[in-house]
Amino acid sequence: MREQIMANTTPLIRKIGIGLLLLIILYLVGYFLFLDFIVEYLWFESMDYSWYFCLRFFYKYAIAIAVTAVFFVIFLIHFWVASYYLDDEEPTDLNAGNLLIHNLKTGAMGVYWPLSLLLAIFIAIPFYLQWESALLFLASSASGVSDGVYGNDISFYLFDLPILRIIQKELLITSVILFVAVALLYVLEQRKLHENGKTLPVGTVIHRIILIAFVCAWVVWGFFLQRFNLLYSDAHEPLFYGPGWVEMRYDLTLIWIAMISFIVTAYAAIMLVLTGGKQGRKVMFGSLLVMGVSIVLRIIPSIPRMIDDFVVVPNQFRMEKQFINNNIQATLHAYKLDQAKSIKIPLTFSSYTDLARGITDEFSHNIPLWDKVYLDDVYNQLQAITPYYRFIDIDEDRYTIDGSLHQVNLGAREIDLKKLPKASHTWQNIHLRYTHGYGFAMTPAAQEADIPMQWYTRDLTMMSPVGLSVERPDVYYGQQKHYPYVIVPNDLDIAGLASTVGNNPNIHVHLGEGGIHIGSIWRKLVFSVYFHDPLIFMSTDLNSDSRLRMRRNITERVNRLVPELVLDEDPYLVAAEKDLYWIQDAYTFSEYYPVSKPSVALVHTAHGAEHKRFNYTRNSVKITINAYDGVVRFYVYDPTDPIIRAYMRAYPGVFKPIDQLPEKLKSHLRYPEDFFKHQLQIFARYHQTNPNVFYQQTETWSLANLIDKPMPPYYLTTNLNIPGCNGSTQFMQIGAMTRVNRTNLSALLIGGAPDGNSCNAGAHTQDLISLELPTQRQVNGPAQVAALIHQDPTISGKFTLWNQQGSTVELGHMIILPVSNTMVYIQPIYLLADKNSIPQLVRVIVSAEDEVVMDLSLEKAFNQLLAKLKTH
């Protein structure tokens, strides 16, 4: 009986086991192949980018499939041609070689199809890995700018050259594989035919000659492409970058000799084969010797070094002048410095007159006396309000208040769950209740030390004495590094949380805009599996309107959408009429700009922070991210950039013209920080556009030092009286430059300065201006002003007293700017109490010429300074 039961149940158990196994297989296939695709599609769709996602997916695989198909056809055709010449008669001697030949002849399609496919996939791997470069190659257009050496359009180097190198390499590998494989087949066939007194048909010889010709053609092409490697020579560093006399007269000549001699060698080798060894032997060996010598001469580094030492160096400037000029012009254009304007400041000795006329209320209320480093602490101590809010970063901007432009600092109040008690770290609290930050705080840049901090917007009630407000101050997307996913709206009671307080506690309850709709059981299941979180599926607090918000860090969000762009390290907040927005500057980079000086910078990409080598960059895109619904939009800021033009052609509709950016956001565009830093580093040397001056390096600059470290650039809203825009107040970025190994000020580099055409107050431009000081007169740099401050007995005595009272004196960021024809230096002083982490602005120091004064406010300090200067 038991045996009968076991016999009946065994098939059932087997079926259940097979069913479970199939379910496991389906789960694994769905998880690894389709889950990420489904989630990505839904995420892109939530921002109206589903078509863009499909287009990216299509390009990625279409390019790989197309390349694979091309190489598959190439392999199959040659294998088929080879099989045509193989004897299909049944071999009498069934040895391994004869059987192989017979099988290849009679079963060609069964062998060659899979073999050709495998080889084609192998060859296509580099194209799959570089599919974005291949896409740009197909979508690129001429830039309209030519290199100064070969005269090719710059787009050839940015787009064509990287792909042409891959194509040449893969075609050469393909031809070599085919030649070896076909030659081996013919050798085996020849051995078989020889036993029967037969010979191979003439077609086999022609076939091999064709394959040899292909190999030779790709080798010649490789020699031809080697010429362009000379454009990236660093042999002359640190004097200049790019090819010099040795590369263009010695190396280039040897490349041409090697290429021509290889062609002659290949031709002689073919003639040698066709004539049975009667013709071409001497020519082949002679040209082969010439080619070998030309290659060896390039490999041995001592020979070009000797030429450089004994021929070029004694006449270096005369022989390298043109190549130095090529490097200067290429580098200036590659970093968008070729349009920088130089303006000489004719400093006078009438400082009192300049300051008495130039120091106005409008001038004073835009001087930023609070350093961002210290404002972070101030905002978090005074305006975070609750334990679960935090200001991640404080930004600078300008707003029109009471009819005039005011420089301000502002920051978003973001959610920070780490500050909550551990007991509150439940699934509901993290993902359903504490879902977002709330509002922003704003302070005027100008503050006084003798009164409390002034606020333009403060508290969770969004109180603003100047009338600033937004309709939806909820911050779901921000700069917090590790944002968890959240699901809103939901059925939890969130009354009493800070984001619902105000005149009407229901105003800011989330209405369901933005995010991925997960009202269906199917979508709940998908995201439960994706996040390894079954509570998404099991929760009864979700409803039909619930939406899941993921990738809420704005950098991660943008990188996932456009991984090709490099993002500025400092996105900044803008309070518009309805919502809060983040504006993110994005750059295009390339390391293939010919003859341009390379740089290395820590940049933020889709793969995280990494050191990237580049010699071309543009601030091509301005990106806006709505802090409420997470919608991301891309606006082309520099349409002259050939890289962004290629992306616009590849992805029509994704990158919009800058004219479509709403005016409420356009008025807050600024000169980006990272881009300006790159330009400062390059312009420090390459402002010397005369090759003779560049060669001597007599005017080389460096970033001004303050307290033994470079002084970073700063934003300032002021009127610099630029010709054509007198009286126009602009928001600019300023970098102070000194001569290398010197401390006296040489120039102020201004990013976003008015260009004489865009002179409206607050109008933003891409222009760069260099305000250069007289080289024959000593002008104090930041380090020299700092020395004057510490040498002043009144000021140094005050510092000593404060430091002895359980506090620490800290010097903030020094502001340097010209007032008429006088340089003015402004230094805020902070006091950090040992028992109170809130920094305090205690004094303001102002200096002009060699005079230094300190007081409680800018107005009082300027009055002191004017009194001293009047006596001069």
MIFI-235175 format. One record per residue: x, y, z negated of N, C-alpha, C in turn. Coordinates in steps of 0.05 Angstrom, whole numbers, plus 5000, padded with zeros to 4 digits. Atoms other than C-alpha are relative to their C-alpha. Layout:
<atoms>
XYZXYZXYZ;...
</atoms>
This chain:
<atoms>
501749765000500050005000501750255000;498249775002505550484981501550045026;498649984975509250325044498350115022;501949904980503050465085499750304997;500349715005502151145051502550155009;497549874991509451315063500250015030;500050014971508751105135498250225012;501949804990502751565144500950294994;499349735008505752165107502750095013;497349924989512752145140499750185024;500349824977510352445207499050284991;501049755010506652985168502250174988;497749865012512853165128501950105021;498249934979516953165191498950255015;501249774986512053645225500250254983;499849765017511954105164502950105000;497249925000519554105163500750145026;499549874974519854265237498750275001;501449745000514754815228501550204983;498549815016518655125171502650085013;497549944986525055075211499550205022;500749814979521655425269499450284989;500649755012519055965223502650154991;497549895008526056075195501650115024;498649914976528956115265498750255011;501449764990523556605287500650244983;499449785018524857025225502850115005;497349914996532357045237500350145027;499949874974531457205311498750284999;501349745002526457755295501550204983;498549825018530658035239502550115013;497449914989537258065276499750135028;500249904973534658225346497950225003;502249824995528158605340499350194977;500849835023527358895270501350285003;498749734998532559455279498850155024;501149874977529759595348497350124994;502749905006522659665322500150244981;499849785019524660105263501150255013;498849774986529060545307497950135018;502049894982523460625357497950164985;502149865016518360815304501250264988;498849765011523261305273500350225021;499849814978524761645340497250105007;502749924992517361645356498850204980;501149815020515762015291500850295005;499149734993519562615319499650065030;500649964972516762555390502549955018;497750074985523262245415500049715009;500150284992520761555434501149965028;499050024973522261675508503150035000;497149965002529261915489501349744990;499050255010530361275449500149795022;500150204978528160845508502150065021;498049924979532661245555502849934991;497450085010538761145510500349695001;499950294999537160405505500449905028;499750084972536360355580502850055010;497449934990542860715595502149804989;498050175013546760285545500349735014;500050274989544759635576500050005030;500149994971543459845647502850045012;497349974990550660085656501649744997;498650265004553359435626499049795020;501150204981548659015669500950065028;499249924973550259405732502949935005;497150074996557759335722500449705001;499850295000556958605705499149885026;501050104974552858495768502050055023;498149944979558058835812502449804999;497850195002563758415785499249715004;501050274995559457795786500049945030;500150034971558357895861502949975011;497250014990565858025872501149724995;499050265006567757385836498749785017;501550214986562256965869500749995029;499450004972563857195939502749875006;497350114995571257035933500149704994;500150285006569856365900498649845023;501450124978564856205955501749985025;498250004977569856396009502149784997;498050205005575055955977498949725003;501250274998570255365971499449935029;500650064972568655436046502349865013;497750124987575755236063500949744986;499350255013575954636016498649775014;501050244986575053946048498049864983;502150135016568553626026499849705004;500150284996570252926048500649854973;499550165024570052385994502949914999;497150075001577252295971500349704996;499450285003580151605978501649954975;498450025024585051715922498650164978;501649865020580851875861501750094976;498549885022586152245822498650264991;501449775012584352845779499950245018;499949774983586553375829498049975023;501950044978582553075887497150014991;502749995010576452985844499150294994;500649725006576853715821499450155025;500549864974577353965893497449925011;502550094988571653535915497650114984;502249895016567253765857499650305005;500249724995568854485870498850065028;501249974974566954395943497149935001;502750104998560653995936498150124979;501749895021558154315872500750294994;498949735003560555025884498150184984;501849825013554355385862499649924970;500250085028553754975799502450074983;497549935015560955155780500550305001;499149724996562055845809498050204988;501949815012555556175785500650054971;499349955029556956075710502850114996;497249905002564456185720500150295007;500049724992563256835757498650184980;501549845020558257065705501750044975;498349975024562956925647502350205005;497849824994568757285681498950295003;501149734996564257875700499350134973;500649905027561857945627502550094986;497449945012569057935604501150275011;499049754987570958485654498350244992;501849785006564858905636500050094971;500049925028566158935561501050284995;499249725005570159595564497950205009;502049824991564559915603497650004981;502150005020559459685551500850164976;499149855024563759965495500250305006;499749714992564760625534497650095017;502249944982557760675562499350305000;500649715001556961405539501950155018;498149884982563361595576499249955029;500950064973560661235637497650175008;502449844994554061605631500850295006;499149734994557562285628501450015027;498750024974561762075688497950025022;502150004980555261965727498450264999;501749775002551762585701501550275001;498349755002557563085703499750175026;499949814978558163685748502550174998;497649835000563764165766499850224980;500049795020565764655712500550275012;499349754988568265185760502750114991;497349935010575065215725501949795008;497950194991581364895753502450014982;497550015016587664665718502250145016;497949854988593965055732502249845012;497850164990598264465753499249875026;500850144976594564035803497650135014;502249864988588664495816497449855001;502550155002583263985799498150144981;502049895018576764195767500249874973;499750105027576864115692498149764995;501850225004570863645696501349745008;498650244992575363145731501449874976;498450105023579563085668498149924976;501850055023573763115618498349755005;501950224995569362595653501149785018;499250204980572562245713502449844991;497550135006579562095689499849774980;500250235019577761675627498749755012;501350234988573061235668501649895023;498450104978577561195729502349824990;497950175011583060915684498949724993;501250265007578260375659499449845026;500750134975575860225730502649885013;497550104988583060165756501149764986;499050235016585059705699498449755005;501750244998579059245706500049895029;499850104973579559215782502649855004;497550144998586859025776499949734987;500350265014585258485725498349815017;501850174983579658225770501549895024;498650094977584158195831502249804993;497950195009589757845793498749734994;501450255007584857325765499149865025;500950124975581957205834502349895016;497750094985588657155867501249744989;498850245013591356655816498149765003;501950224998584956245817499849895028;500350084972584256235893502649865009;497450124992591756095902500249724989;499850265012591255515854498249805015;501750174984585355225892501349925026;498750064974589055285958502449824997;497750175004595254965929499249714996;501050275004591254365905498949885026;501050094975587754325972502249945020;497750054982594354386010501449734993;498750255008597153805969498349765010;501750224991591153375987500149975031;499950014971591353566061502649905010;497350094991598753446065500249695000;500050295001597452716046498749885025;501450094976592852666106501150115026;498749884976597553036153498650245011;501449764991593153656156501250254986;499149755012594454386140497550184994;502149825006590254946111499350185023;500749824978586255376159501350284997;498849735000588856066178498450194981;501749835016582956366140501050024971;499149995027586056166074502350194996;497849805001592256576090498950285000;501249734998587957176109498750074973;501349965026584057086044502050094979;497949935020590357096002501250275006;498949744993593057696040498150224991;501949805009586658076026500150044970;499949985029587057915952502650144992;497449865006594458125951499750305006;500349724993592458765986498350154979;501649875022587158905932501850044976;498349965023592258785878501950235004;498149784994597159255912498550275000;501549745000591759785922499550104972;500549915027589959795849502550074985;497549925012597259815828500850285010;499449734989598260415875498250214988;501849815013592160745846500950054971;499049965027595160635777502450195000;497849804998601560995799498950285004;501249744994597161555826498950134975;501249905024593461625760502250074979;497849935019600161635722500850295002;499249714997601362335749498550174980;501549845019595862595704500849974971;499050035027599062315642502050224993;498049795005604462845650498750254988;501349765009599263385634499649994969;500450035029598863115562502749954986;497350055012606363105548500450194976;499349855024608563325479503050024996;497050005002616063295495501150274993;498949735004616764055489499050134975;500949905026613364125422502450054982;502249815006613564565381500050255018;499949764984615465065435497450045016;502549994985609564915482499149715005;501150264995605064345501499449975030;500550054972604264015569502649955015;497650064984609063865626501850245003;498049794994615364255636501649945025;498550034975620764285688500949715004;499250284998623263575673497849825009;502350174993616363265678499250045029;501049954974614463615742502149985022;497950034980621163565777501449735000;498650265003624062915750498049774999;501950225004618362475724498149975024;501950024978613462655779501349895025;498550104976618662535833500449694998;499650295004620161845804497449845003;502650134997612761675802499449975030;500550014971612061845876501949795013;498150194989618361445892499149714994;500950265008615760845853497649915016;502450064986609060885887500549935030;499350054972611860935958501649755003;498450244997617060395947498349754994;501850235005611659935919498449945025;501650044975607460045982501749865021;498150134981613559876025500649714993;499550275009615059265983497749825006;502450174994607959005989499749955029;500250044971607859116064502149805009;497850184991614558766072499449714991;500650265010612158186029497849865017;502150114982605958096072501249915027;498750074975610158106135501749764997;498450235005614757606104498449745000;501750245001608957126092498949945028;501250044974605857236161502049895021;497950094981612457116198501549764991;498750245010614456526157502850064990;497449935011620356896126501950115019;498249904979623157166191500450314999;499949715001621657906179499350114972;500849865024621458376120501649944976;498650085025626258036072501850234990;498149795009631558596070498450254991;501649775008626359146069498649964973;501450065025622558806013501950024976;498149995022628658715969501150284995;498949735003631259415984498050184986;502049835012624659755967499449914972;500450105027623759305907502150114981;497849895017630559535881499550294994;500549715004628660265892497850044979;502349985019622060165855501049944972;499050075026625559815797501750214987;498349785010630760365791498450244991;501749765007625460915791498449954975;501450065024621560555737501850014976;498050015022627760435694500950284992;499249725005629861165701498050154983;502149875016623261375671499949884972;500250145026623560865615502350094981;497649935016630561065591499750294991;500549725008629361685548502450185000;497549835002636561915546500450165026;499549864975636662115620498450265002;501449744999630962635619500950184977;499049835022633762865552502550145008;497549884991640562985583499450225021;500749804981637363355641499050254986;501149775015633563785592502250154985;497949875016639763915549502050165017;497849884985644664085604499150165025;501049854977640264365660497950204992;502249825006633964655629500650194977;499649845024635964895560501850255005;498449764995641565365585498550225015;501749814985636265705629497149964993;502650115008630165505589497750195007;502349834996625666115593499450035030;500449964971626766225668498849755012;500950254988625565485684497349914989;502550095013619765385635497850215000;501849785003616266045642497249935011;502650074987610765805690498649794984;501350225015609465185648499150104972;500949875025609065605584497450155005;502449854993603966045618497649815005;502250194996599965435640498949914973;500950085027599665205567498450224986;501449785012597565885543497150035011;502549954988591965975593498149774996;501750235004589365265586499049994971;500850015028589265295510498050214993;501949785005585765965507497249935010;502650074989580265715552498849764986;501050245013579665035518498850064973;501049935027578365365450498250255001;501749774996574065925480501250264988;498649775010579266445463500950185023;499249844976580366705534498650265002;501549754998575067235525500350174974;499549855024577567475457501150285006;499149724995578468235455501850094978;498149895019584268565421499650304998;500549725005582969245389502150094980;497949885018588669655358498750194981;501049825020586969995293502150214994;498049795004590570665290499950104971;500149925029591470695214501250284996;499249735006592071395188500850024970;499249955028594571695123497950164985;502249845013587872035108497949814988;501850205012584871475066497750134985;502249875015580871955023497850085019;502049914980577372255084498449765011;501350244989575971565113498049884981;501850135020573071285049497750184992;502249825007569071895031497850015021;501950014978565771865099498849725004;500950274993565171105105498649854978;501350145022562970885036497250114996;502849925002555370915039498549794984;501650205014549770565002499649755017;500450234982548570115063502649835000;497550155001555969935062500349844974;499650135026556069764988498149774995;501950225007549769344984500449755016;499550244984552568845034502749874993;497450125007559268695000499549764982;500550245016558967974974501949974977;498350015024561567994903500049734986;500150265013559667284885501149795020;498850224984563966714911498249764999;501850244999560066094934500849794979;499150215020564365654888498750054973;501149945026561666014827497050025001;502949984998554666134853498649734997;501250265004553365384854499349954971;500650045028553965364779497850194990;502049805009549866004769497249915008;502750084990544065754812499049754985;500950255014543965064779499450054971;500649955028544265344709497550174996;502249815004539065894719497549945016;502450034982534465654775499349725006;500950274995534364894777497449944985;502450005017529064964722499549734987;500750265011527664214715502449815003;497750184998532463624705500349875027;499950154975530663314772500450185025;499349824977532363924816502950084999;497249934998539164124840500550165025;499149854976542264644887502649865009;497750144989547164254931502150205010;498249804988550164854967498650275002;501049734997549365604968501050125026;499249904974549365935036499950305001;500149714994550466635063498350055024;501649924977545766985110499350294997;501049725002542467655124497150015006;502949974996535167865120499450295000;501049734999531568495137498150054977;501549945024528968775071499750304998;500649715002525569445065501250165024;499249864976527469615136503050005006;497150004994534969495131501149714996;498850275001539568895138501549964974;498750065025541768585072501349725001;498750265002546868035062499149874974;501150145024544267505014501449734997;499450285004545966834984497449854993;502450165006540666284981500649715000;499750285001539865554967497449864996;502550155003534565014969500149844974;500350165025532164674905499249725008;500550274990532963944924499649804976;500550215021530863314886502549854994;497650145008536262964847499249804978;501150205019533862314815502149914980;497950085020540562194780499750154974;500349855025538562724730497749914983;502350105015532362354709501049794979;499350225019532561894647499849735014;499950264987534161174665497349864998;502550135003527460954638497950085021;501949914980523961354692500849915029;499150094974527761014749498449765009;501750224991521860584769499550035030;500550004971519860404840497950225007;502049804994513660854837501250284998;498949735004517461454810501950075022;498049944980523161394860498850035028;500950014972519161254923497350135004;502749894997512161534909499550264986;500649775017512462074856502150235004;497949794998519162454855501049995029;499550034972519262524930501450235014;498949774985521763214946500850234981;499349755014524963864923498050215005;502049794998521464524919501250275000;499449724999522765224942503050075003;497249904997529065644945500350244981;499349765015532666174906501850185017;498449824984535866794936500950244983;498949775014540367344909501350195020;498549824982543067974942503049964996;497150035001550467944959501350194981;498949805017551768584922498849984972;500850025028551468524846501850194984;498449835018553968934788500649844974;499150155024557768684727498650094975;501149905025554069104676497049954998;502950075002546968844691499749705007;500450294994544068134695499849955031;500250084972543967754761497350095012;502449924986538968054810499049785019;501150214983534267574847498050115020;502049934980530467664912497749805000;502050215003526867004902500949824977;499250165023526766594838497749834989;501850175015523266064796498249835018;501750184985518365524817497450145009;502349854990512966054825500750165025;499149864976517066334883499650314998;500349715004516767034853502250155015;498249854983519867534900499350304999;500649725001520268284886500250145027;499749884973521968404960498149885020;502150104983516168014988500749765017;499350244984519667385014498449764990;501650245007515466745016499949815024;500650194979514166115056497549854992;502550135006507665735062500449724989;499650285008510565035053502949984989;497350005011516565065005501149724993;499150275008516964304995502549925017;497550074987523964045012500349705000;499750294998523663325036502649925013;497550064985529963365079502150214992;497949815009536463675054502749885001;497250064999543763595039500849794979;499450215020543263084982501149755015;498650224986547962505001498349755002;501350265001543661914980497050044993;502849985003536362044991498749735004;501550254995531861434981497650065019;502449964984526061315027497650074981;502449935016519361605002497649955018;502550054986512161465021498050204990;502049795006507262045022498250035024;501349985026501562165015499449724989;500750255013499661624966497850064979;502349975019494361504913500950054972;499249945027498661664853499250284992;500649745011496762244809502650144994;497549865004502562734815499650284988;500549755013499363314778501950044977;498149945021504163654731502950015009;497349984990510363574774500550285010;499449724994513964214790499150095028;500749924973512264194864497050065003;502849944998504864274848499150244983;500849775016505064874802499650245017;500549764985502865554824497250104995;502749905003496565944832497949795006;501850224993493265344864501649745000;498450245003496064674841499749815023;500450194978493464334904501250105027;499049884975496864784955502249835013;497750134989503164384962500049704998;500250294998500563674957500449925029;499250074973503463325018497549925017;502350044982498463315076500549785020;499650234983501662735113501450065026;498649934975505563105168502949904998;497250104999512162805190500249724988;499650275010514862115176498749795017;501050234984512961425202497449904987;502550095010505761225194500149704993;499950285007505360565155497449914987;502650075011497960505141499249715006;500950274993497459825175501649794985;498750225013499259155144502649925015;497750084983503959005202502450184994;497849825005508159625190501149994972;499150045028508359525115501949764999;498350245000511158825129502750065013;497549944986516359095178501950154982;498249845016519059605130500749864973;499250175023518859125071502449835006;497750164992523458675109502450175005;497749834992527759245135501550104975;498849895025528959545065500449784979;499850225019528958855031498450074974;501649905023523459144987497149905003;502850104997517058724981497950184988;502049835013513759264939498650195020;501449834979512359675002497549855009;502350164990507859105025497949954978;501850075022504958954956498750234987;501149775015503559664931497250065008;502849924995496259854924499750304999;500249715002498060594917500350135028;499849884973498960684992497250005013;502649984987493160895036500450015031;500050004971491460945110501550235012;498549764991494861625115502950004992;497350005010501361425082502149995022;497849994981507761585119502649964985;497450065012514761335104502150205012;497949814992520461845105502749884993;497450125003527361565115502150185014;497849844990534261855133499450294995;500849735008532662485095502450184996;497649834999539862725092500350115028;500249884974540063225149502449935018;497750084984547163035171499649725011;500550274991545362305175497850005021;502349994982538862475210500950105028;499149894974542162895265502049815013;498150184989547862405273498749755013;501450234989542961835285498750075027;501349914975539462245339502050055022;498049934980545662515375502849934990;497350075011551862125354502350115016;497849904984555762445410501050274990;499249735008555963135377501449994973;498649975025560663335321498650234985;501649805015557163715265501750164982;498649825018559464315226499649904971;500150105028560964165153497950154983;501749835017556264715128497450075014;502749914991548964705151498950204980;500949795017545265295123497050035001;502949985004538265445098498950275011;501449764990533465935131497149994990;502849985009526966165099498450155022;501649884979522266285157497250064990;502649915009515066515155498349784988;501750225009511865835146501549794983;498550225012517265325127502850084994;497149985003524365255104501349835022;498650144979529165045159503049984993;497150024999536264795163501050065028;498849964974540565055219502849864999;497550164999546264585238501550075026;498349964976551864795286501249735008;498950254989554164235332502050075022;497849954981560364185375500349765019;499050204982562663815436503050004999;497150035002569763555432501049835024;498650174981574663255482503050024995;497149995003581963065480501349985028;499050034973582663065556500350265015;499649754986583163805572503050025007;497250014992589563855613501650244990;498049815008595564235584499250164975;500949855024591664475523501149884975;498850085025594764455454498049844983;501850165016591663885413499850104971;500449955028588863975343498949744987;501150225015586963485289498350124977;501849895021581063625243498349784988;501950185013576763265193497250085009;502649934989570063245228497949804991;502250175009563262945213498549895025;501350134977560662445264498049794989;501950215007555661875265501349784983;498550205015561161435235501050104973;499049885025562361905176502250205005;497749814997568062375163502449855010;497650134989574162215204501850225012;498149814987580362565230499949955030;500450024971579262715303502150185014;498149844984584462935354498450115024;501449874978581863425406501650235010;498749764989584263975452498050165016;502149844988577564245475497649994982;502450005016571464465436498350245007;502049784996565164875444497849974978;502450005017559665075396497650015019;501950014978554664835448497149984991;502850065008548464665407499550124972;501249925026544464985351497749814994;502150205007540164475315498450104977;501849925022534164625272498749754988;501350225014531364135220498050124981;502149905017524764285187500249864973;499650135026525764165112497449874990;502650115009518363985105499349745015;500850234985516863495161502349855014;497650144990523963315184500350015030;499849994970522863495258502650145007;497449904991529463615293499850095029;500149894973530264055354502950105007;497449934991536464195396499850225021;500049774982537964855431502850055010;497349974987543664955480500850294997;499049735006547665545456502150095020;497949944980553365515507499649845025;500650164975550665295575502349995019;497750024983557465405606501749754994;498550245007560164785571499249775018;500750224981560564225623499149754985;500850255015559763685569497150014993;502949995007553063935544498350015025;501550014975550864045616499649725009;500350284993552163315629497949864983;502150115018547963125568497350095008;502649894992542363575592499049855025;500950154976542263215659499449714993;500550285008542562525626497549974984;502350015018537162685575498350255004;501649764995532463195606497950044978;502149945020528063545555500949994971;499050025028532163375493501350264992;498549765006536663985496498650245013;501649784990532464615503501850255003;498549744998534965305526499750164974;500049845025536765775469497750205000;502249814999531266245493497549894988;502450135012526165745467500149984970;499849995029528765805396498350224989;501749795011523566185355501650244990;498549765008525666895341500550014970;499750005029524666785266502549844992;497650155005530466295270502450115015;497849894984534566615325501450234986;498849775013535667225282501949924977;498350105021539366785232502349835010;497750144989544366465279502650144991;497549885009551566575258502449875014;497550114989558666455280500849774982;499750245017559965735256502849994986;497650015017565165605202502249835012;497950184991568965005229501150095027;499149904974569265285299501950234997;498349765005572165935273502749914988;497550095011577365555232501949885021;498450114978579665165294501250235017;499149784984580165815332502250164986;498049865015584166155277502749865002;497650165000589265595276501450025027;498849984973590265635352500850285007;499549724992589866385360502450124985;497649915015595366475307502550015018;497750014982600366285362499250105028;500749964972596466355427498850275005;500749724993594567085419502250135015;497749904985601467195448499849905029;500650094973599167145520502350055019;497749954983605667415549502049764996;498250225004610166805562502650074986;497549925013616367195541499650034970;500649975028613267385474499449734987;500650275010610566685465502549834996;497450155002617466395478501650094976;498549895022620566855426498649954973;501650055024614866735375500450234980;499649785018616067425346497450104987;502649905010608667565335498249774990;501650225010606466885308498750064974;501549955025601166925254499449744985;501050225015598566485200497750114982;502149915018592466505154501350134975;498949865024593667005098499849834975;500050155025595466695032499150174976;500849875025592366864965500349794978;499450185023594966534901501049745011;498550234990599366054941498349815016;501550174982593965784986498650175021;501249844979590766005051497350114992;502549875007585066495043497949935021;502050084979578866195078498550245011;501749794988574666625125497550054983;502449935015568566975097498050155018;502049864985561967245122499650284988;500349735009560667995118498050145018;501949834985554868445140500950294997;498949735001557769115158500050125028;499749864974558969625213503050065003;497249974995565969585241500650225021;499749794980564770155291501449905025;498950114975566369705350499250185023;500749834978566670115414497549905015;502550084987559770115446497849934981;502050085020556269915382500350164974;499749845024557770485334497350034986;502449975017552870505277498349754998;501550255001550569775287501149824979;499250185022550769325226499749715010;499950274990552668605243500949814978;499250225018553467935207502249855013;497650104987560467705222501649824982;498150165015565767215200502850115004;497449864998572567495184502249824989;497650145009579367165178502450185000;497649825002585567535153502549855008;497650124990592167395188502450164992;497549865005599267555168502149885018;497850124985605767445204501049764986;499150255012608566755193502450064982;497949965021612866735130500250294990;500249735011610767445113497450044986;502549955015605467735067498550255009;501549764992603668385101498049935022;502350054983597068405139500750075029;499549954972597568355215497550045016;502449984984590468275240497649894984;502450125009583268125223498649885025;501450134978579967625269497049994993;502949975005572367755275498549825018;501850174984567567205298497250104998;502749914999560667415320499850305000;500049704999562668145329498350095024;501649894978558268585373501750045025;498549994975560368585446499550255016;500649764985557869265466497449985015;502550054986551668955498497849934980;502050085020548168635438500650164975;499449815022548269215389497750044981;502249975019541669125353501049904973;499250085027542369065278499549704996;500250295005543668335261500249835024;499850164975544268125334502549824999;497850195002548667505339501349975027;498650054975553967415393502149784996;497950205001559266905410502850135003;497549864995564567435417502049984977;497850005019571267425383501750255004;498449754999575068065367502349984981;497649995016582068145341500750294994;499349735008583068785301502949994991;497250035005590568855304501150264988;498849775015594469305256502750085013;497449914989600569715275502349834991;497750175007606769285278502350174987;497849835010611169885258499450114972;500749905026607570015192499349774981;500650205020607069605129497250034990;502850005010599869415112499849774980;500250215021598469035048498349765009;501650254997596268315054498849924974;501450095024592067935003502049944977;498050075021598267674965501250254988;498849765010601168374960498050164983;502049865016594568664934499749854974;500250155025594168094883502350074982;497749925017601168294860499650274988;500649745010598969014853498049994976;502050035021593068784811501349914974;498750105024597368394763502150194988;498049815009602468954759498750244986;501449775013597269464737499749954970;500050055029598069524661497249994988;502850015011590669674648498649745007;501350244991588169094690501249754987;498650245011593368584667499549984970;500550005029592168794594497249894995;502850105003584668664603499949705004;500050294995586067984633501149854976;498850135023590567804575498149984976;501949995022585268014525497849795004;502250194995579767604558501049714997;499050285002584166984563500549914972;499550075028585467024488497549974984;502650015014578067024471498449755007;501450254994576466314490498749995028;501149994973575066484563502349985020;498050014978578666414630499250205021;500449804979579466974680500549865027;499750114973578266754752499650225020;500349814979579367174814498549875023;501750114978574167074868501350055027;499249974972574667124943500550305006;499449724993578167764966498750085027;501249894976574368185017501850215011;498349804986578568575068498450105024;501449894977575369045117501050295005;499249734994577069685153497650204997;502049785002573270325134501350235015;498849824981574570795192502849905006;497350094995582170745196501649944975;498750075025583670525125499149714993;500650275009584069805100499350014970;501050015027580069675037499949714991;499950275012580769074991498249994976;501950025022575368844944500349734987;499550255014576668324890498149974976;501750055024571168064843501549844979;498750145022573267824774497849864984;501950165015569567264738501249924973;499250095026569767034666498649734995;501150265006568766294650500449944971;499850065028567266174577500449704996;499550285005569765524548497549854992;502450135010563065374516497550075017;502349934982558665654572500949975028;499150054973559265384642499050195021;501149814981555565964674502150225004;498049784995560766424707498750274997;501149735003559967164694501750205015;498649794986561767734740500550234980;499449805021565368214693501250265011;498849754989569168704738500249975030;499449994972570368924809502550175004;497649854994577169134834500050095029;499949894973577969584894502850125004;497449904994584469764928500150125028;499449884974586770214986502850124998;497249935001593870375005501349854977;498850155023597670214940498550064974;501549945024592270444892498149774994;501750215010588369944850498450104977;501749925022582370084806498149784993;501850215009577569654766497750134984;502349895014570469804742497749795000;502250185003563669494728498449965026;501650024975560669614797501750115023;498649894977562869774868499950305001;500349714999560070474864502050144981;498249885019564070634801502949965008;497250054992570370304828500850185023;499449834978569870694893500450294991;499749735010568971344856502750044986;497449995012575171194815502250015022;498050014979579071024878500250275015;500149744985576871664914501450214983;498749805018579072074853503149975001;497150044998586071764857501150085027;499049944974586671824932499950305006;500249714995584572554930502450154991;497649875010590872724892502449965018;497750064982595372444947500650235018;
</atoms>
